[in-house]
């Protein structure tokens, strides 16, 4: 090999090393930003159910690992109750409109939070690995309510919340009906879309590296927190999936992937023009008819 070729090979090798190190540094930084949510970065809670003219209670629970979680409870008028879980880095305000709608139709609504969100304890988001403890603590709270029939409890979630409620309901056979709005089917299915949405970075080469760092930092395997892997366990209890085809936060194929993996009874409401968690804001009357109708059918027997 000629001298200039050796020099060129060394330069190329050095450049590749620098690029690889840069990829790892940027990817780890982004992974840490995606999985951590310090309370100092969270928004103030400047709206409550009272702004909708609704009676409610400030409530809290303690998880098995000692974290304090905060929420709101709107009492039931028909004996049934819905657990309502917000999305990624959101808070209980994110489902206030839907909660008001459900409560006006007689349902008790427990607006839940999970660790590392809202004013609840914790700073690390694990996409379902640890959040199952949180949802179980909230479920146990509902069992203390004398006006709630334990056989008439449903669950609703948006985005990450949708993925969480699928995972949780599959593990708790007492959840009688599940609604998941813009839920991602699995981290692997949606990572390319979501990484670009939340970080602005191109999926390649960053997405695989970011997932790898997140798995190492949290201590989980992304396949363990897959709603697609869990959803079959809901059957014979029903699930209702809502997915917009113009979703840019998660893969818009998520709804169909979840539907295909689910057992009966199952429903998929797909709107090609809608974006992420847009069904209530864009189609409020249809949303009320279909979501309330779903819960009425399976929780009240109507």
N, C-alpha and C positions, 0 to 999 in steps of 0.2 A: 504494500500500500504506500502510495506516495505521501510525502510529508504534508502537503496541503489537504489530502484526504483524511489523514489522521486528525489534523486540526479541526476540520469540518465536522468529523464524527464526534470529537470531544465537545465542540460547541453545541452540536445538536443534542447530545446527551445531557449537557448542563441545562439547556433550555427546557428539555422534557422534565428534568428533576425540579426546576423552578416552577414550571406549570403544575406539576403534580402537587408540590408542597402548597402552592397557592390555592389549588382546588380543595385540598384538605382543610386549609385554614379557613377559607371562606365558607365551606360546607359545614364545618363544625360550628362556626359563629352563627350561621343561619339556623342550624338545628337547635342550638341552645335558645335562640330567640323564639323559635316555633313551639318549643315544649315548656318554656318557662313563662310565667305571668305574675310577676311580683305585684303585691297589692298597691304599691305606689303608682303603677301604670294603669290601674283600672279606673273606669269612669265613675263619677259620683252618681248615686241613685236619686234622680231628680223627678221621678214620676212614680206614682203608686196606683193601686186599684181605686183609691178614693177619687182620683181624677176622672174615673169612669162612672162615678156615683155608686161604687160597689162596696159592700161591707167586706172587710177582710181582717186577718190577723197576721201580725209579724210572728213568724215561727222559726225555730232552730232545732237542729238535731246534732248529735255527736256520732261520728263514725266509729267503727270497731277499732280503728287505729288512732283515735283520739282527736280528730279534726272537728271543729265546729263549722257547721254549714247553716246558712241563713236562707229563708224563703218567705213566701206569702201563701196564706191559705184562704180561699173563698169558700165558705160553708155550702154543703150540698142541700138542695131542696127536694131531690128526687131519690135519695138513697144511693146514688152512684157518684163516683169521683174519678177525676182524671189527673194523673201526674203529668206535668208539662215541663219539658226540659229544653233549655235554650241551647244555642250553638257555640262554636269555637270562639273563645275569648269574648263571649257575650255575657249577658246577665239576665235576671228574671224579667226585666222590662221587655225583653225581646219577644215574649209571648203574651203580653198584656192584651192586645187586641183579640187574640184567639181565646184567651182566658175569659174576657168579658163576654164574648159570644157564647161560650160554653156555659158560663154561669147564668146568663140570661135565659138559657134553655134548661135550667134546673140543676146542672151538674156542679158538684163541688170541684174546685180546681186547686191543686197544690202546685204552685210555681216553684220548682226546685232549682237549686244550684248544685254544682259539683265543685270539688276541690280546685283551687287555683283560678276561680272565677268569682265575679261579683265581690261581696265582702266576706266570702268564706275563706277559711284557712287553706294553707297549702300554696305552693308556687309551681309545681310540676304537673303538666298535662300528660296523661299516659294513654289517652285514646280508648279507654275501656279497661285496661289492666287493673287499675285501682278504683276507678269510678264506679264499678259495680258495688263496692262497699257503700258508696254515697247514696246510690239509688235504693239500695236495700234499707238504709237508715230512714230514708223518706217513706218508703213503703210501710215500715214499722210504725211511723208516725200516723199514717192513715188508719191503721188498725186500732188506734186509740180513740178515734172519733166515733162517738155513739151514733151519729146520724148517717154514717157510711156503712153500707152493706159490704162485708169483705168479699162477697161474690160478685160485686159490681164495680170493680176497679179496672180502669183502662189507663193507657199511657200514650203520650204524644211527644214527639221531639222534632226539632228543626236542625238540619245540617249535621254537625257532629252529634248534637242531641238526638237526631234521628238514628244515627248509627248506634249510639249508646243504648237507646230504649229497645232497639231490636236485640242487642246482646243481652240486656237485662231481662226482658220479657221471656226470652228463650230459656233463661235459667230460673225464672220464677213462674211456675205453672199457675199461679193464682192471678196473674195479669190476664184479664179476659179478652182484651182487644187492644191492638197496637196501630198507631198512625205514625208514619215516618215521612217527613216533608224534606225533600232534597238531602236525603241521607246518602253518604258515600258507601259503596258496597264493600270496599276494603282499601287500605292504604296503598297497596300495590296497584289496584285498579285506577286510583285517582291521583297518584302522586305527580304524574307529569303535568296534569292540569292544575292541581292545587299549588305546587311549588311555584309555578309561574305566577299564579294569582296572588299568593301571599308574600312572595319575595321579589318578584320581578325578574328572577333569573331564568335562563333557558332550562328546559327539562334535562337536556343533555349538555354537559356531563354532570350537572349538579344534583338532579333528583336522587339517583341511587346513592350518592355519597351522603346526602343529607339524611336519608332514611337510615343508612348505616350508623351515622353518628347518633341519631335520635334513639335508635335501638340500644346502642351501647350506654348512652347517658341515662336512659330510663330503666334499662334492664328488661326489655321485652323483645319478643319476636313479632314483627308486624302481622304475621299470619294468625297470631293469637287474638288479635283485636279486629277481626274481620266480621262485619255484620253478615256478609254473604255466607260465611261458614256457619253462623249461628242461626240464621233465619228459618231454616228447615225445622228447627226445634219448636217453633211456635205452633205448628199444626198439631191438633185440629182447631186451635184457636186462630181467629182471623187477623190478617194484617192488611192495611191500606197504605199504599205507597204513592207519593206525589212527586213527580219529576218534571222539570222544565228542560226543553231541548236546547235552550240558549244559555244554560248554566255555564259560567266560566270559573266558578269557585271549586267545583268538583266535576268529575267526568260526567257528562250528560247521559252516558250509557249506564250509570249506576242504577237507575230505577229499573231498567229492564233486566240487568244482571241479578238484582235482588229478587225481582218477580220470578225469574226463571228458577232461582234457587229455593224459593218458598214453596211450602205445601199448601194445600187447600184448607180453608177458603182464603182467597187472596184477591186483591184488587189493585190495579195500577191505573192512575190518572196521569196521563202524559199530555203536556201542552208544548208543542214545538217552539212557540215564540216566547215562552216565559223563561226568566233567569232564575237565579238562586233564591230560594225561599220566597217566591213571588206570588204564590197562589192566592193567599188571603188579600194582599194589597191590590192585585190586579183583577181578581174574580171573587170578591167578597160574598156575593149572594150564592154563587155556585159552591164556594168553599163551605159556607154554612150548611147548605142543603146536603152536601155529600158527606162532610165530616160528622155533623150532628146526626144525620141519618144513619151513618155507620155505627156510631156509638149507641144510638137508640135501638138499633136492630140487635146488637150483640150484648149490650149491658142491660137494657130495659125489656127486651123481647118484643119491641114494637114493630 
